[in-house]
Amino acid sequence: MSDDRLIVALDVPNALAGLALAEKLGDAVSFYKIGLGMLTGGGLGLANELKQEHGKRIFLDMKLFDIGATVENAVRGLAQFDLDFLTVHGDPNVVRAAKEGASGKDLKILAVTILTSLDRNDLDANLIKPGEMQDLVTERAGLALAAGADGVIASPQEAGRIRALPEAKGRLIVTPGVRPTGSDAGDQKRIATPAKAITDGADHIVIGRPIWQAADPQQTTRAILASLP
């Protein structure tokens, strides 16, 4: 039995590899993330195939960022594919444009706060204003939700603080940067275990490499699902 709180990131080279992994995972997984890295490798085609032919839910992780009219048009085009989640950068003007583009569709717009691969040193290098990471992520989440986002993307370490925001009532918190106990952190810097992320307020957790690099991806997936509260 699958549990759609787990979203498996298909961060593999192309659609053929993604479909092969989905077939290995079978009914253990009902929700997949397809990101920018697979866009030129047939990602949209795979998203449609998994959705329409296999009944899977799809999170399209494009992190759109541009002027309002361009974001609105891009989202309107993507919304026709009947997918479930789409990411945009969490700037309020971008969120508002994306929501306009998704008007009349079931596509949920998720706002990226601060990437889970970044820490304070990275923010300094990017000229982001001073402050503690958790404070900045929480502030950015609140602004995005106030602008109409259906949910936010944040690390598990900020999930609890975001969940406590008045603006977060009834909204989604999706957390990448989730690593089962003993897994390599890879390029993620703000991580937690699957159970901790859910306990702290995440609605969905996103896991990629610990699953698709495993000797037995389905067994690993079922172990992760069994660990969830």
N, C-alpha and C positions, 0 to 999 in steps of 0.2 A: 504494500500500500504506500503510495507516494504522499508527501507532505509538502505543499507548495510554499511553506516558509523557507525551504531550501531552494535557492536559484543556482544552478550550475552554470558557470561561465565557460562558454565554448571558445576559449582563447587559443584556438588551434589554427593552423595556417590557412585552411580553406574549407569550403562547404562539404567536400567529400569526407575530410577528416572529422568535421563536426557531426555529420550524419552517422558516420561509423561509431563515434563515441556515444551518440544518442541511442543507437541500436544496442550497444553494449550495456548501457544503463537501463534500457527497457522501461518497465513500469515503476522502477524505483524513483524516477524523476519526472515531475510534471511541469517544471518551469526552467527555462533556459535563458541565459543572457548571451546576446550576440553583440560584439563591440566593434569599434572603429577599425581595429586591426584586421577584421575579416571582411570589411566592406568591399574591397576589390577582389576578394576571393570567393564571391558568391554569397555573401552574408544575407542580403535581402531575400535571395531565392531560398536559402536554407530556412530563414525565418518563416516564410510563407509555407514551405513544405512541412515544417514541424507543426505549424499552427493548423493548417487546413487538412493535412493528410494524417497527422498523428495526434491531433487534439491537445498539443502542448501549449502552455502559456509562454509568451515571449516578451522579454525585456530587451529593447533595442537601446544600447548604450552608446549614443552618438555624441553626447556632451556638446550640443549645438551652442554656438556663440557667434553672433553677428548683429548687424543692425536689425531693428524690430521687423521691418517689412520682409527681410530675407528669412529670418527665423520663422515668422508666421507662415510664409509660403512653403518653407521646407517641412514644417510640421503638418501643414495641410496635405502635402503630398504623401508624407509617411502615414498619416492617419487613415488613408484609404485602404491600407493593408490589414486592418482589423487586428493590430497587435495590442499588447497590454500596457507596457510601460515604455516611456521614452525619456532620456535624460537631456537636460539643457543646463547651461551654467546658471548659477543661482542668483545672478543680478536681477533685481526686480523687473527692470524693463524687458529683459529677455524672457523671464517667466510669463509676464503679461502677454507678450507677443505669441509665445508658444501656446498659451491657453486659448488665445483667439484662433490660432490655427487648428487647434484640436476641437473647437466648438462643434457640438452635435455628435461627437464620436465618444466612444468609451475609453479611448487612449488616455492613460494617466500620465501627467507631466511631473517628473521628479527632478528636483533642483539639486545640482551638485554644490556642496558647501566648499570644503577644501579637500583636495585629493588625499587619500589615505597613504600615499607614497611620500607625502611632504611632512617636514617638521619645521620648527621655528627657524632654523638656519636657512631652509629653503624659502620661507616667507620673507626673510630679510633680503635674500638675494633677488627676490622678485618685487621688492619695494612695497610689500604689504605692511600695513600700519602696525605699530607695536602692539603687543598684548599676548596673553596666554592663548595657546592654540584652542583649548576648549571654549574659552570666552568668545573668540572670533568665530568659531564654527557655530556656536549656539546663536550668536547675534545674526550671522548670515542666514541660518536656518529660519529664524523668526521673520526676517525680512522677506525671504522667498515665500514662506507660507502666507504671510500677510498679503503678498502680491497674487496669491491664488494657486500656488503649487499644490498638487495633490499629495505630495510627500517630498522627502529630502533624502539625499545620499550623504552619509556621514560615517565616520569610523565607529566601531563599537564603543570606543572610549567616550564618545560624546552622546551616545544614544539616550542615556538616562536623563541628561540635562535637557536634551531636545524634547523628550517625552513630557517633561514637566512644564513646557511652555504652554500657555493658554492657546496659542495659535495651532499647536500640534494635536489638539483634540480631534479625533476622527481622521487624522492624516496618517500617511505611511512613513515609516522610517526603514530605509533599506541600507544594510551595512556590508560593504566589502571589507577587506582587511581581516577576514575571519580565518583562523587557522586552527585545525584540530590539534590537541595536545601532541607535542613531539614533531609537528610539521615545521619545515623551514619557512621563515618569515618572507624570504625572497626579497622583493623590492618594496614590501609593505613596512611602514614604520609605526603605525598606530593600530595594533591588532588585539584580538581577544579570541577565546574559544567560542565555538558555536553556542553552547549552552549559556555562557556568560552574556553574549550579545543578545540573545532572546530574553533572558532574565532582565537585562537592563533596559529593555523597551523596543528592541528591533522587531518589526513585523516580518521582515525577510532578511536572510543572510545570503551573501554571494560567495561561493567557493569555486575556484577553478583548478589551479595546479595540484593541490593535494589530492584531487579526485582523478584528473586525467593523466597525472604522472604515476598513479598507483599501479601496482602489479595487477590488482583486481579492482577496477573502478567501481563496479557495482557493490562489491563487498564493503569497500571503503565508504561508499555513499550510505549504505544501510547502517553502518556503524555510526556515522555522523547523525543520521536521523534518530537512531536509538538513544543518542546522548541528549537530544533536545527535551526540555522540560514540557 
